Amino acid sequence: MRLLNDILVFVHVIGLFLGTAPGLATAVVSRQLVNATPEAAAALRQLPPIFVNISALGLLILWASGIVLVFTRWGGVEHLTVTFWVRAAFIVVLTIVAIMIHMTIREAKKTGDVAITQRLQPFVIVAALAALAAIFVTILTFHPA
């Protein structure tokens, strides 16, 4: 069972990275858009939709492996630690923000209105902060007692 849990934790952490890294990358791309030439801006605008898809895949892996780990590693919800719940709260925030980013990008693509993407900046900031907090609390959560 320990090997299975170790593999699940590995998959879970991969999901965490895939779910969080695109938000951080989008923050970098957003900053570059400010001073980009029109040609560079057009190329940079192609990246956030790709990042959103990667993030969605990562969050799916994260949630699926996390639910399994609740039972295989901790033996059920009643045995979860405070750090787990704090981490879960950051993951919920990250998931909600990822959905908002996805919806905003889809609206921009559907309407062709690039100005809509300006609404991404607050979402990107929240996603980046939630991602960093989730990563930090993950270390506390999986640290052996």
Secondary structure in CASP SS format (residue, H / E / C, confidence):
PFRMAT SS
TARGET T0000
AUTHOR 0000-0000-0000
METHOD secondary structure of the structure
MODEL  1
M C 1.00
R H 1.00
L H 1.00
L H 1.00
N H 1.00
D H 1.00
I H 1.00
L H 1.00
V H 1.00
F H 1.00
V H 1.00
H H 1.00
V H 1.00
I H 1.00
G H 1.00
L H 1.00
F H 1.00
L H 1.00
G H 1.00
T H 1.00
A H 1.00
P H 1.00
G H 1.00
L H 1.00
A H 1.00
T H 1.00
A H 1.00
V H 1.00
V H 1.00
S H 1.00
R H 1.00
Q H 1.00
L H 1.00
V H 1.00
N C 1.00
A C 1.00
T C 1.00
P H 1.00
E H 1.00
A H 1.00
A H 1.00
A H 1.00
A H 1.00
L H 1.00
R C 1.00
Q C 1.00
L H 1.00
P H 1.00
P H 1.00
I H 1.00
F H 1.00
V H 1.00
N H 1.00
I H 1.00
S H 1.00
A H 1.00
L H 1.00
G H 1.00
L H 1.00
L H 1.00
I H 1.00
L H 1.00
W H 1.00
A H 1.00
S H 1.00
G H 1.00
I H 1.00
V H 1.00
L H 1.00
V H 1.00
F H 1.00
T H 1.00
R C 1.00
W C 1.00
G C 1.00
G C 1.00
V H 1.00
E H 1.00
H H 1.00
L C 1.00
T C 1.00
V H 1.00
T H 1.00
F H 1.00
W H 1.00
V H 1.00
R H 1.00
A H 1.00
A H 1.00
F H 1.00
I H 1.00
V H 1.00
V H 1.00
L H 1.00
T H 1.00
I H 1.00
V H 1.00
A H 1.00
I H 1.00
M H 1.00
I H 1.00
H H 1.00
M H 1.00
T H 1.00
I H 1.00
R H 1.00
E H 1.00
A H 1.00
K H 1.00
K H 1.00
T H 1.00
G C 1.00
D C 1.00
V H 1.00
A H 1.00
I H 1.00
T H 1.00
Q H 1.00
R H 1.00
L H 1.00
Q H 1.00
P H 1.00
F H 1.00
V H 1.00
I H 1.00
V H 1.00
A H 1.00
A H 1.00
L H 1.00
A H 1.00
A H 1.00
L H 1.00
A H 1.00
A H 1.00
I H 1.00
F H 1.00
V H 1.00
T H 1.00
I H 1.00
L H 1.00
T H 1.00
F H 1.00
H C 1.00
P C 1.00
A C 1.00
END
